[in-house]
Amino acid sequence: MPRKLLTRFLVLGPGFVYALTVLGTGDLVSNSAAGAGYGYALIWALGLTLVFRFVWVNTSAKYVLVTGESLITGYARLGNWVVWVVLIAVILLRHFYNLFLILMMGSAADLLFHLPTEWSMQIWAFFFTFAGFALMYWGGYSAIELFCKVLMGLMGGALVVAALLSHPDPAGIARGMLVPTIPGTQGLYSALFVLMALIGTEAGSMTNLTYAYFIHEKGWKGVSYLKQQRFDLAFGIICLFLMGTLLQIAAAGTIRPQGIELEGAEDLVRIFSEALGVVGLIIFGLGLLGATFSTFVGATAGYGLIITDICRSFIPRFKKPSNSGDEAKDVKRDPIYRWSLILWSFSPLYIVFTEVRPIWLVLTVSSVVVVMIPVLALTLLKITNDKSLMGEYKNGWFTNTVMILLVLLAVYFTFLNGMDLWNQLEGTF
């Protein structure tokens, strides 16, 4: 048994890539805000939201392994209009999100290693953009997977140190993890708002589509990989839970006693450096840099795989039969994949020469595109309950229940985001 378990651990990979792809600045801020405002009381909420994420992503992966079809081909069973909407959403989202990520990479590196020039942030932004592009373009999936494994270990170890330095209360942590409560409003953000932020960042996202493509790049094909895939994804989700929990613990012991209001990712680094000195600056500066860089690399590569699949399968001008023999290597060399990396890596670089901060633009685009989440979830629910496609592997009652709850949550957040967007537009005009 130990040897079998060790073998499973050695072949893990897509779960690491996926976990660091979705672990962005939003996760850092939302978990830190939860700990800063409410101590350990909302750790349970993080676990709940990650259950939703696991079921969504695992159901997508199961469909790909059982049917042999790509996820986009499955979505097309509802109609080609879904494919075109996904294509437009993927192109727009990746550009606007990378605007923000490039700025954050430059800002995080500048906080840690300020260069003796007023262009320090811009220089670092260019450096990490080119480094990420090189990793994706020449390294391919295998290099990204190795990078993510190393980074997960480093970030996890650093957060353990930060949590220990905060003098944690084991009994309080156990209560926060096992006893669901929604405390009264304290500080800048209400508990309900923080809870919604956790659910919004963890439960549903267009980035959930990428995992099914990562397992394909890993070479996992067919139902024989179902157990390995579930173990891989579960391990990645557990890593996300542990890192989010450690963030809440560190913030509860460091920020909460000072009563400081946390408003952004840069504030996170500043506050922890003031509380923990050089150790805090290094841990959370590197954490912010690692989270933004890994999201830039993982999400850009993952969206590149999606757009390549769409073009090669559904657009007549680019369509071609998949008879190349080794598809994993073909994708790395595919011109569409490579040009998508070039487009999303370098087209957003103009942002470093402006005073514009694209946070409102990113939120606006996200508010509009989040409408796709109920559509994608319902389509996934339909195709994975089709016995002619899935056979004995069609969904059980637990998966269907969780997916329906996820759809209801997505509809609710779509409504909230729509109202928020409307209020912002009214304020603008």
N, C-alpha and C positions, 0 to 999 in steps of 0.2 A: 504493500500500500504506500509506504513513504516514497519508494522509487517511482511509482505511478504518479503520485502527486508532484514530485520533483519534475518529471517529464512534462506535465501539464504547465507548470510554472515556466519552464524553459521556452515553451513555444508561445507564451503570451505575447501579445503585440498590439493588435488593433484597439484593444481596450485602453491601453496607455495613450495611444495617439488620439483616440476619441476624447478621453478624459481631459487631456491638456488642450485639445481643440476647443472644448466648451468652457474650460476654466479661464475666464477672462477677468477683466477689471470689474465687471458687474458682480461676479461672484465674490471677489475680494471685498468690495465695498458693502454689498448686502449682508454678508456674513459678519463683517466687522461692525456694521451698524447694529445688527441684531445683538452681538455681544456687548457693544458699548452702551446700548440703550436698555437691554433687558437681561444682562448677565447670561446665565445658562438656560433661561426659560424657553428659548425657541430652538434648541438643538433638535427636538423631536420633529419640528417642521421641516428641517433640512432633510431628515431621513424620509419623511413622507413624500416630499417632492421628488426625491431621487428614486423612490419606488415607481412613481409615474414615469419617470424618464427611462428606467430600466425596461418596463413593460413595453413602452412605445418602441424603443430601439431594438429590443430583443425580438419583438413581433416582426419588425422590418427585416432583420437578419434571417429569421426563420423562413420568411417568404422567399428570399433569395436562395437560400440553401436547398429548400424543398423543391421549388419550381425550376431553378436554373435560370430564371429570368432576372434582369436587373430590376431595381426598385422602380425606376421611371417607367419601364415597360409595364409593370404591374399597375401603376397609377394611370397609364394610358388606357387601361381597360374601361375606365369611366368616361373616356373621351380624350381626343388629342388636345382639347382646349386646356386640360390640366397641365400637360407637358409645356405648352407655350407660356402659361402663367408662371410655372416653376422656372422656366428659362429666363423670363424677364425679371422675376424676383431675385434669382441667383445673381444675375449680372449687376443689378442695381445695388443689392445689399452688400455684395462683396466690395464694391468700389467705396460705398459710403462708410462701411465699417472699417476698411483699411485706412481711410482718412484719419479716423480716430486712433487706430492702433499705431500708425506711423508716428503720430504726435506723441503718444504715450511711451513708445519705445525710446524716442529721443529725450523726452522729459525724464524718464526713469534713469537712463544712462547718465544724463547730465547731473542728476542729483547725486549719483555715486561717484562719477569721474568727471568733474567739471573741467573743461579745457580752457586754457588762458585766452579765450576769444569770445566775443559776443555771439558768435555763430556756433557755440558749443552744442546746443540742442539740435540744430540743423545738421551738423556734421555727424552726430551720433544717429540721428534718424536715417540719414543716407547710408551709414555704415551697416546698421542692422537690417535695413531694407534689402541691401545688396547681399548680405550674409544669408538672410532668409531665402531670397531668390536663388542663390547658388545651391543651398541645401535642397530646395525643391526641384530645380531644373536639372542639376547634374547628379545629385545624390539619389533622388527618387524615393519611393516608399520605404525601402529598407533602411536608408540613412535617416529618414524622418522617425522611423520606429525606434532606432537605436538612440537617437537624440532624446526622444520623449521618455524612454526608460531611464536614462541618466538624469534628466531634468526632474522627473517625478521623484526619484530618490533624493536628490539634493533639496528640492523644495519641501518634501515631506520631513526630512531631517531638520531643516531650518525651522519649520513650524513647531516641531516637537520642542526644540530649544526655547522658542518664544513662549510656548504654552507653559513650560516648566518655570521660566523666569517670572511668569505672572502669578506664581503662588496659587495654583488652582485648588478648588475645594471639591474633592472626589464625590462627596455626598450630594452637593449641589449639581454637579455634572450628571450624576446618575438620575436625579429627579428631572432635570431638564431633558434628558434623553428618553425617559420611560413614562413620564407623566405629562400628557398634553395639556398646556394651559395657554391662555391668551391674556397676558397681564394688562393692566390699565396703562394709559398713555404716559410716557415719561420722556421728556426731552423733545428733540426736534421732530422725530418720526413716531407715529402711533404704532402699536404692536401689530395692528391689522395691516397697516401700510407696509411694514417690514415683512410680514408674512406674505403679502401679495407680491412683494419684490422677490422673495425667495422662490415662490411658486412660478412667478413669471420668468425668472432666469433659469430655473431648473426643469420645469415640467415639459414645456413644448418649445421647439425652435426649429427653424429650417436646417440648422446644423445637425439635427438628429438624422437627417438623410445620409450624412457622410459615412456613418459606421458601416452600412451595408456595402459601400464601395471600398472601405479599408479592408474588410475581410476578403473581398474579391482580390485585391492587390496582394494580400497575404498568401493567396493560393488556396483558400478554403472553399471547396465546392462540393456540394452534395450533402445528404442527410447524415453521412458518417461524421461530419464535423459539428453537428448540432450541440452535443455535450461540451465539446471544447470551446465552441463559440459562446455558449451561456456562461461557462466558467470564466472565460476571458472578459466578457462584458461585465459580469458581476464583480470581478476583481477591480476593473476600472471604476465602476460606480462606487465600490467600497473606498477606493482611494479618494474619490471626490468627497465622499461623506467624511472621511477622516480629516482631510485638509480643511474642509469647511468647519468641522467641529473644532479643530485646533485653532482656527482663526477666531471663532466665537469665544473660545476659552481665553486666548491671549488678549482679545479686546475687553473681555469682562474683567480681567485682572489688571489691565493697564490703562485703558481709556475711561472705563466706567467710573473708577474712583475719582478721577479728575473732573468729571462732569463736562468734558469737551464735546462739542457737537461735530460729528464727522459728516462732511459734505462731499468729498471727492477722493479719488485715488491718491492724488498728491498729498492731501491732508493725512491720509493713512500713514504714509512714509514719515511725514514731519512729526506727527504725534507720537509714533512709536520710537522715533529717534530721540525725541525729547524725554520720553519715559525710560527708555532702555539704553540710551547713549549710542555709542558706535555700533554695538551689537544690533540694536533695533534698526538703525539706519541700514546696515548691511543686509539683515534678514529681509526686511520688508522692501528695501530698494531692489534687491535681487529678485524677491518674490514678484514685485510688480513688473520688472523687466522680463522675468521668465514667463509670467502669465501672458503678457502682451505678445512676446516674441513667439511663443508656442502656439498661441491662437492665430497669429498672422500666418505662420507656416502651415499648421494643420488645416485651418479653415480654407485658406487659399488653395492648397493642394486638393482638399476634399471637394470644394466647389468646382475645381478644374476637372476632376473625375466625373462629376455630375454633368457639366456642360459638354464634355467629350462624348458621354453616353447619349445625351440628347441629340447632338449633331450627327453622330454616326448611326443612330437608330431611327431618327424621325425627320431629318431635314434632307430632302432629295439630293440637293447639291453635294452634300457631304457624306451621304449614306454609303456604307460599304459592308460587304459580308464579313462576318467574323470567322475567317478561315485561316488566320495567321499562325495558329499553332500555339504560340505563347503570348496570350493576350496581356499578361502582366507587364512584360517587357515592351509590348507594342504601345501601351498607354503612355509610358514614360517618354517614348520617342514620337508620339502622335503630335503632328503640328498644331492641332486644335488645343490640346492640353498645354503645349508649350506656349502658344500665343496667349492663352488665357492667363498663364502665370505672368507673362510679360505685361499684359494689360493691367491686371489687378495689383501687381507689385509697383509699377512705375507711374501709372497714370495718376495716383493720388499724391505724388510727391510735391505737387504745387502747393499743398496745404502748408508746408513748412515755411514758405515765403510770404504768407499772409498772416493777418491778425485774426482770421476767422477760426473759431473753435466749433467744429461740426457736430457738437453734442445734440443741439436741437434738431439738426437735419437728420441725424441718425435716429433719434427718437421718433421723428415724424415718419420716416420711411418704415421703421419697425412697426409703428402703430397701424400703418396701412397694410403692410405685408402680413401682419399677424392674423388677418382675416383668412389667410391660406391654411392656418393650422387646423381649424375644424374640418376643412375640406380634405386635407391630407390624412387626418386621423380617421375620418369617416370612410374614405376610400380604402385605407389600409384595413379598417375593420371589415369592410365588405369583401375584399379579395382574400383575406386570411380566414374567413368563415366559409369560403366556397369549397365544398368538398371535392368538386371536380378538379380543382387546382391543388388543394392541400392534402386531400385524402385523410389519413388518420392523424395528420399533424394540424388539422384545423383548430382554431382557438377553443379553449375551454372557458368555463363560466367566469373564472377569476380574471383572465386576460380581457374578456369582453366587458366585464364590470369596470375594471380599471380604465380601459380605453373610453368607455362611455362617460365616466366621471371626468376624464381628461378633456373630452370634447366639450362637456358642460363648462368646465373651467375655462377652456379656450374661448368659448362664446362669451362668457362673463368678462374675461379680460379684453376681448375684442370690443365689447360695449364700453368698458371703462376707458380703454385707450382712445376709442372714437370720441367719447365725450371730452376727454382731456385735450385731444387734438383740436376739437371744435372750439373749446374755450381759449386755447392758445391762439388760434386763427382769429377769433373775435378780438382778443387783446391786441393782436398785431395790426388789425385794420380798424 
